[in-house]
Amino acid sequence: MNRYSVLLILAALLVGCTSAADDTSSETTSVSVEGTSDSADSGFPLTIQNCGRELTFESAPQRAVTFYQPALELLAEVGVADAVVARTEHETDPLPELAEAIDGIPVIVEGDAFAPPQEPLLAADPDFVYSTEPGYDFDDSSGRTSLDTLAELGIPAFISPAKCPGVDPADISIEDVYAEYRAIGQIFGVPEEAEAAIAKIEAAIAEVENGVGGSDPTGTIVTFSDSPPLGVLAADGFYTDTLRLAGGENLMADVEGSTAEVSAEVVAASEPEAFVLIFAADPDAVAASILAAFPTVPAAETGKAFAVDPLGFNVGPRYAQTIRDLAANLHPDAFGG
């Protein structure tokens, strides 16, 4: 019997048998990703705290699987794409500078950009799972694989702190982005590469702050809709922090949930000075539609509705450029346009 068959049998036995104490989907979890190592030379063995769970590594993963494109691109950025044996479907074209490293990594299930069903996941024989998508990816009842099941199978799974089940999105900030990079750097034994990636983000933030630091923040709504009611990025500290760093103010920061649907009345009452569009298939058409729907708000008077990289609000190599793009559009005079 091969290892895959054993994993499937174990997984079947474990479904539904996890204890409530281990169910992180219903409790507040830690966003700490501090690691401790018993060996200053090799970095291993290594223990990482992630989402209220303890992950232990005797060596760097060699058969990683990534859930969601930003996770894969982050691994490629720090130089360990060769340790990835399978990935989920891309949502957009890979960054040109990472395309060669990513090219050829097989897709687990065609058309699935977030998390694969249990059987094809285990067929990839992973020794590590990295997800930058929400905790609902890890749910046996949906046909996927729970964190408990993965742990019992000896497969550590690292989730972006911002996506830990039970974590208050408002508590997440840019510091959690840095902590995630450092944790991944520790796990794969590439701490210097992780620090280099962090330095790029810090440089972008310093550049933007130097340009827009004296400007009044621009009242902004980030939306993934083309007409009201609008789906928006809401009370998520990471989204709000990103806009703040770029010289914006998230007008939906008081709305509950990391994303939410808000009425036309709520949008109009907030008097947005800008609309930021994500996942807009036709940015010009979406911008025109939204501005026409809210003709009395300041953004309509200036025509300020613009698209940014749809994956730019995620941890990963797109983040630094997204901060620059936001600043250039929110404060074109101060930041050079």
PECORUR-V726968 format. One record per backbone hydrogen bond with DSSP energy under -0.5 kcal/mol. NH is the residue of the N-H (numbers start at 1). CO is the residue of the C=O. If there is no record, write none. Layout:
nh:NH co:CO
nh:NH co:CO
//
This chain:
nh:6 co:2
nh:7 co:3
nh:8 co:4
nh:9 co:5
nh:10 co:6
nh:11 co:7
nh:12 co:8
nh:13 co:9
nh:14 co:10
nh:15 co:11
nh:17 co:14
nh:22 co:19
nh:23 co:20
nh:24 co:22
nh:26 co:23
nh:27 co:24
nh:36 co:47
nh:38 co:45
nh:43 co:39
nh:45 co:57
nh:46 co:57
nh:47 co:36
nh:48 co:55
nh:49 co:34
nh:50 co:48
nh:50 co:53
nh:51 co:30
nh:53 co:50
nh:55 co:48
nh:55 co:53
nh:57 co:46
nh:64 co:83
nh:65 co:128
nh:66 co:86
nh:67 co:130
nh:68 co:66
nh:71 co:68
nh:72 co:68
nh:73 co:69
nh:74 co:70
nh:75 co:71
nh:76 co:72
nh:77 co:73
nh:78 co:74
nh:79 co:76
nh:80 co:75
nh:83 co:80
nh:84 co:81
nh:85 co:64
nh:85 co:83
nh:86 co:64
nh:87 co:106
nh:88 co:66
nh:89 co:112
nh:98 co:95
nh:99 co:95
nh:100 co:96
nh:102 co:98
nh:103 co:99
nh:105 co:102
nh:106 co:104
nh:108 co:87
nh:112 co:109
nh:113 co:111
nh:118 co:143
nh:121 co:117
nh:122 co:118
nh:123 co:119
nh:124 co:120
nh:124 co:121
nh:125 co:122
nh:127 co:63
nh:128 co:63
nh:129 co:156
nh:130 co:65
nh:131 co:158
nh:132 co:67
nh:135 co:163
nh:137 co:134
nh:138 co:135
nh:139 co:137
nh:142 co:139
nh:143 co:140
nh:144 co:139
nh:145 co:137
nh:147 co:138
nh:150 co:146
nh:151 co:147
nh:152 co:148
nh:153 co:149
nh:154 co:151
nh:155 co:150
nh:156 co:127
nh:156 co:154
nh:158 co:129
nh:159 co:157
nh:160 co:131
nh:163 co:160
nh:164 co:161
nh:167 co:164
nh:169 co:167
nh:171 co:168
nh:172 co:169
nh:176 co:173
nh:177 co:173
nh:178 co:174
nh:179 co:175
nh:180 co:176
nh:181 co:177
nh:182 co:178
nh:183 co:179
nh:184 co:180
nh:185 co:181
nh:186 co:182
nh:187 co:183
nh:188 co:184
nh:189 co:186
nh:190 co:185
nh:194 co:190
nh:195 co:191
nh:196 co:192
nh:197 co:193
nh:198 co:194
nh:199 co:195
nh:200 co:196
nh:201 co:197
nh:202 co:198
nh:203 co:199
nh:204 co:200
nh:205 co:201
nh:206 co:202
nh:207 co:203
nh:208 co:204
nh:209 co:205
nh:210 co:206
nh:211 co:207
nh:212 co:208
nh:213 co:209
nh:215 co:212
nh:218 co:247
nh:219 co:217
nh:220 co:249
nh:221 co:274
nh:223 co:221
nh:223 co:276
nh:224 co:231
nh:229 co:262
nh:230 co:262
nh:232 co:230
nh:232 co:260
nh:233 co:222
nh:234 co:232
nh:234 co:258
nh:235 co:255
nh:235 co:257
nh:236 co:234
nh:237 co:169
nh:237 co:235
nh:238 co:169
nh:240 co:236
nh:241 co:237
nh:242 co:238
nh:243 co:239
nh:244 co:240
nh:245 co:241
nh:246 co:242
nh:247 co:244
nh:248 co:243
nh:249 co:218
nh:251 co:220
nh:251 co:249
nh:253 co:250
nh:255 co:252
nh:260 co:232
nh:262 co:230
nh:262 co:260
nh:267 co:263
nh:268 co:264
nh:269 co:265
nh:270 co:266
nh:270 co:267
nh:271 co:267
nh:271 co:268
nh:272 co:267
nh:273 co:219
nh:274 co:219
nh:275 co:304
nh:276 co:221
nh:277 co:275
nh:277 co:306
nh:278 co:223
nh:281 co:279
nh:283 co:280
nh:286 co:282
nh:287 co:283
nh:288 co:284
nh:289 co:285
nh:290 co:286
nh:291 co:287
nh:292 co:288
nh:293 co:289
nh:294 co:290
nh:295 co:292
nh:297 co:294
nh:299 co:272
nh:300 co:297
nh:301 co:297
nh:302 co:298
nh:303 co:299
nh:304 co:299
nh:305 co:303
nh:306 co:275
nh:308 co:277
nh:312 co:309
nh:314 co:311
nh:319 co:316
nh:322 co:318
nh:323 co:319
nh:324 co:320
nh:325 co:321
nh:326 co:322
nh:327 co:323
nh:328 co:324
nh:329 co:325
nh:330 co:326
nh:331 co:327
nh:335 co:331
nh:336 co:332
//
